[in-house]
Amino acid sequence: MTGPSPADDDPRPLATVYAVPIVLLTLVSAYFCWTALTIRPSGDWDDDAYAGIVLACVVSVGAAGVAAAVWVLPSVRRVLGWGWVVPAVVLGVVAGVRWAVGG
């Protein structure tokens, strides 16, 4: 027998390997999105709070963007459906809106 065994066609181990970075990046994006949404500046003069909001938004959008970039790779898309990247993209959009709205 010279052909590949049926066990070689099982995409589950590969899906697990590809899912790990997407899940971790989604968790990072979720944490920083939550941080950006919960920071409350004390007033218009509270530049540190506004800088914290911007930094949390940038990290959240960045992590979501990297998760989406990983998912866009053809080898990853073949194994993982779009449902794996939707939460990261939603979190990135929420953080982007928070960033645009400001404090």
Secondary structure, 3 states (H helix, E strand, C coil): CCCCCHHHHCCHHHHHHHHHHHHHHHHHHHHHHHHHHHCCCCCCCCHHHHHHHHHHHHHHHHHHHHHHHHHHCHHHHHHCCHHHCHHHHHHHHHHHHHHHHCC
